Amino acid sequence: MPYVTTRDGTRLHCTDWGEGRPVVLLSAAMADSRMWEFQAPFLAGQGLRCVTYDRRGTGRSDVPWSGYDYDTLASDLAELLDQLDLRDVLLVGYAAGGGEAVRYLSRYGAARVGKLALVASTTPFLLRAPDNPDGLEMALFEEIETAIRTDRAAWLRSLTWPFFAGPEADPASTPLSPRLAEWLTDLAMDTSPRAATEIYRTLFTTDQRAETAAVRVPTLVVHGTADLGAPYPLCGPRTAELVPGSTLLTYEGAAHGLFATHADRLNADLLAFAKQ
């Protein structure tokens, strides 16, 4: 089944590899399922059923004007799980995908989900507020919005090395080849500018502290200390503190793109969690 069609008629491109316990991988904000270059074949080859899809507005899926809030994105995920009749799923949410996963659980419950992995997740809340004083200023989102509107290709290219190696990155010493890093970054150009802006607005402004604290499935939190997209102090430890009984795995020195820079380690950690 290369496509799943949602209630509003949006077609989502998906892949469904392997057999066994299902693992559903949710991508970063401007990425699509091709970002799982190293995880999907590995997990499918280890006795798991690995399902990936391009969220609306990205990759090979349809590009509607609206529907980039967490409620709609979670509804799209629900359609996928229902239409494929997936049960006892290990749901892996990466960056904004973590927000989607948490919203899915808060709206639809855990009848189909057995475990949750939040990797470089933007949960629980990024924006500065009176009760979140060390959050990010709204001006940062406004800068992103302007960059997407004016020259998102140049903006994405400027973020390539910080994304994969941290804010002080030296391209001469990064863990990926320049060509691989550029290809993974260029995938974001297959996200529509409207979708990119609105998904960033959603992940930046949505307070998910209460619904993160309501998660009741076994949860693994994986986060790098040099993450620029989801700053470690705001996201990894706070998410783990909110989810009862969760396990936090800290990747020292890892930036936001650890799905590529730390692929072997992440693969091993996801596999071990799936097999527990």
C-alpha positions as CSV (number, residue, x, y, z in Angstrom):
1,M,0.0,0.0,0.0
2,P,2.0,3.0,-1.2
3,Y,-0.6,5.6,-0.1
4,V,-3.0,6.1,2.7
5,T,-5.8,8.5,2.1
6,T,-7.0,10.6,5.1
7,R,-10.5,11.7,5.9
8,D,-10.0,15.1,4.2
9,G,-8.7,13.3,1.0
10,T,-5.0,13.9,1.6
11,R,-2.8,11.1,0.2
12,L,0.2,10.1,2.4
13,H,3.0,8.2,0.8
14,C,4.1,5.3,3.0
15,T,6.4,2.3,3.0
16,D,5.7,-1.0,4.8
17,W,8.7,-3.3,5.1
18,G,9.3,-6.6,7.0
19,E,7.3,-8.7,9.4
20,G,6.9,-8.8,13.1
21,R,6.2,-6.2,15.7
22,P,5.3,-2.9,13.9
23,V,7.6,0.1,14.3
24,V,6.2,3.4,12.9
25,L,8.8,6.1,12.4
26,L,7.7,9.8,12.4
27,S,10.0,12.2,10.8
28,A,11.5,15.6,11.7
29,A,9.6,18.8,10.8
30,M,10.8,19.5,7.2
31,A,12.0,15.9,6.6
32,D,10.2,13.0,5.1
33,S,10.5,9.3,5.5
34,R,13.7,9.2,3.5
35,M,15.5,10.6,6.5
36,W,15.2,7.0,7.9
37,E,17.8,5.8,5.4
38,F,19.7,4.0,8.1
39,Q,16.9,3.0,10.5
40,A,14.2,1.5,8.3
41,P,16.2,-1.1,6.5
42,F,18.0,-2.1,9.7
43,L,14.8,-2.5,11.7
44,A,13.0,-4.4,9.0
45,G,16.0,-6.7,8.7
46,Q,15.9,-7.5,12.4
47,G,12.5,-9.1,12.5
48,L,10.3,-6.0,12.8
49,R,7.7,-4.5,10.5
50,C,8.9,-1.0,9.8
51,V,6.4,1.5,8.5
52,T,7.3,5.0,7.4
53,Y,5.4,7.8,5.8
54,D,5.7,11.3,4.5
55,R,3.5,13.6,6.5
56,R,1.2,15.9,4.6
57,G,3.0,18.7,2.8
58,T,6.3,16.8,2.6
59,G,8.1,14.4,0.3
60,R,5.8,12.4,-2.0
61,S,2.6,13.1,-0.1
62,D,-0.1,15.6,-1.1
63,V,0.4,19.2,-0.3
64,P,-2.8,20.7,1.1
65,W,-2.9,24.3,2.3
66,S,-4.0,23.5,5.8
67,G,-3.7,20.8,8.4
68,Y,-0.3,21.3,10.0
69,D,-1.5,21.5,13.6
70,Y,-0.9,18.6,15.9
71,D,-4.5,17.6,16.0
72,T,-4.7,17.1,12.2
73,L,-1.2,15.5,12.0
74,A,-2.3,13.1,14.8
75,S,-5.5,12.3,12.9
76,D,-3.4,11.5,9.9
77,L,-1.3,9.1,12.0
78,A,-4.5,7.5,13.4
79,E,-5.7,6.9,9.8
80,L,-2.5,5.1,9.0
81,L,-2.6,2.9,12.1
82,D,-6.2,2.1,11.5
83,Q,-6.0,1.4,7.8
84,L,-3.0,-0.8,8.2
85,D,-4.5,-2.3,11.3
86,L,-1.3,-2.0,13.3
87,R,-1.3,-3.1,16.9
88,D,1.3,-3.1,19.7
89,V,3.2,-0.5,17.8
90,L,6.5,1.0,18.8
91,L,5.9,4.6,17.9
92,V,9.1,6.5,17.2
93,G,8.7,10.3,17.1
94,Y,11.6,12.4,15.9
95,A,11.7,16.1,16.7
96,A,8.2,17.4,15.6
97,G,7.3,13.8,15.2
98,G,7.5,13.5,19.0
99,G,4.9,16.1,19.3
100,E,2.7,14.2,16.8
101,A,3.1,11.0,18.8
102,V,2.3,12.6,22.1
103,R,-0.8,14.3,20.6
104,Y,-1.9,11.0,19.1
105,L,-1.8,9.3,22.5
106,S,-3.6,12.1,24.2
107,R,-6.4,12.1,21.6
108,Y,-6.7,8.4,20.6
109,G,-5.2,6.5,23.5
110,A,-2.8,3.6,23.6
111,A,-5.0,0.8,22.2
112,R,-2.7,0.5,19.2
113,V,0.6,1.6,20.8
114,G,2.7,-0.5,23.0
115,K,5.7,1.7,23.4
116,L,6.9,5.2,22.6
117,A,10.4,6.4,21.7
118,L,10.9,10.2,21.6
119,V,14.2,11.0,19.7
120,A,15.5,14.6,19.6
121,S,11.8,15.5,20.4
122,T,10.6,19.0,20.6
123,T,8.4,18.1,23.6
124,P,7.3,19.3,26.1
125,F,7.4,23.1,25.3
126,L,9.9,25.3,23.4
127,L,8.4,28.8,23.7
128,R,9.3,31.2,26.4
129,A,6.4,31.9,28.8
130,P,6.0,33.2,32.4
131,D,6.1,29.6,33.6
132,N,8.7,28.6,31.0
133,P,11.2,31.4,31.4
134,D,14.2,29.7,29.8
135,G,12.2,28.9,26.6
136,L,12.9,30.2,23.2
137,E,11.9,33.7,22.2
138,M,9.1,34.1,19.6
139,A,11.5,36.2,17.6
140,L,13.4,33.0,16.7
141,F,10.3,31.5,15.0
142,E,9.8,34.9,13.2
143,E,13.4,34.6,11.9
144,I,12.7,31.1,10.6
145,E,9.4,32.2,9.0
146,T,11.3,35.0,7.2
147,A,14.1,32.7,6.0
148,I,11.6,30.2,4.6
149,R,9.7,33.0,2.8
150,T,12.8,34.7,1.3
151,D,15.4,32.1,0.6
152,R,14.9,28.8,2.3
153,A,17.5,27.0,0.2
154,A,20.2,29.2,1.5
155,W,18.8,29.0,5.0
156,L,18.8,25.2,4.9
157,R,22.3,25.1,3.6
158,S,23.5,27.4,6.4
159,L,22.1,25.0,8.9
160,T,23.6,21.8,7.5
161,W,26.6,21.5,9.7
162,P,25.0,22.9,12.9
163,F,22.2,20.4,12.3
164,F,24.5,17.4,12.2
165,A,27.4,18.6,14.4
166,G,26.1,21.3,16.7
167,P,26.2,25.1,16.8
168,E,30.0,25.3,16.9
169,A,30.5,22.9,14.0
170,D,33.6,22.7,11.9
171,P,32.8,21.2,8.5
172,A,36.3,19.7,8.4
173,S,35.6,17.5,11.5
174,T,31.9,16.6,11.1
175,P,30.9,12.9,11.3
176,L,29.2,12.7,7.9
177,S,30.5,13.1,4.4
178,P,29.6,16.5,2.8
179,R,27.6,14.8,0.1
180,L,25.5,12.7,2.6
181,A,24.9,15.8,4.8
182,E,23.9,17.9,1.8
183,W,21.5,15.2,0.5
184,L,19.8,14.8,3.8
185,T,19.4,18.5,4.1
186,D,18.2,18.9,0.6
187,L,15.3,16.6,1.3
188,A,13.7,19.5,3.2
189,M,13.2,21.3,-0.1
190,D,10.6,18.7,-0.9
191,T,8.5,20.2,1.9
192,S,6.2,23.0,0.7
193,P,7.0,26.4,2.1
194,R,3.5,26.7,3.6
195,A,3.9,23.3,5.3
196,A,7.3,24.2,6.6
197,T,6.2,27.4,8.1
198,E,3.1,26.0,9.7
199,I,4.8,22.9,11.1
200,Y,7.5,25.1,12.7
201,R,4.7,27.3,14.1
202,T,3.1,24.2,15.6
203,L,6.2,22.7,17.2
204,F,7.4,26.1,18.4
205,T,4.2,27.3,20.1
206,T,2.4,24.2,21.3
207,D,2.6,23.6,25.1
208,Q,2.6,19.8,25.5
209,R,3.6,19.6,29.1
210,A,0.3,18.3,30.4
211,E,-0.2,15.7,27.6
212,T,3.4,14.6,27.9
213,A,2.9,14.0,31.6
214,A,-0.2,11.9,30.7
215,V,1.8,9.4,28.6
216,R,1.4,5.9,30.2
217,V,3.1,3.6,27.8
218,P,6.8,2.5,28.3
219,T,8.8,5.4,26.9
220,L,12.4,5.8,25.7
221,V,13.8,9.4,25.4
222,V,16.9,9.8,23.3
223,H,18.5,13.2,23.0
224,G,21.9,14.8,22.1
225,T,23.5,17.4,24.3
226,A,24.5,19.6,21.3
227,D,21.0,19.6,19.7
228,L,20.3,23.0,18.1
229,G,16.7,22.2,16.8
230,A,15.4,20.9,20.2
231,P,17.8,22.2,22.8
232,Y,18.7,19.5,25.3
233,P,18.0,21.4,28.5
234,L,14.5,22.3,27.3
235,C,13.6,19.0,25.8
236,G,15.3,15.7,26.6
237,P,15.5,15.8,30.4
238,R,12.2,17.6,30.8
239,T,10.4,15.2,28.6
240,A,11.8,12.2,30.6
241,E,10.9,13.9,33.9
242,L,7.3,14.3,32.8
243,V,6.7,10.7,31.5
244,P,6.4,8.3,34.5
245,G,9.0,5.5,34.4
246,S,10.6,6.7,31.2
247,T,14.3,6.0,30.3
248,L,16.5,8.9,29.2
249,L,19.5,8.1,27.0
250,T,21.8,11.0,26.6
251,Y,24.2,11.2,23.6
252,E,27.0,13.4,24.6
253,G,28.0,15.9,21.9
254,A,25.3,14.7,19.5
255,A,23.4,17.4,17.5
256,H,19.9,17.2,16.1
257,G,20.7,14.9,13.2
258,L,21.7,11.9,15.2
259,F,19.6,9.6,13.0
260,A,22.6,9.9,10.6
261,T,25.6,10.9,12.8
262,H,24.9,8.2,15.4
263,A,22.9,5.8,13.2
264,D,24.5,2.6,14.6
265,R,24.0,3.6,18.2
266,L,20.4,4.8,17.6
267,N,19.6,1.6,15.7
268,A,20.9,-0.6,18.5
269,D,19.0,1.4,21.1
270,L,15.7,1.3,19.2
271,L,16.1,-2.4,18.5
272,A,16.8,-3.2,22.1
273,F,13.8,-1.2,23.2
274,A,11.5,-2.9,20.7
275,K,12.7,-6.3,21.8
276,Q,12.2,-5.7,25.5
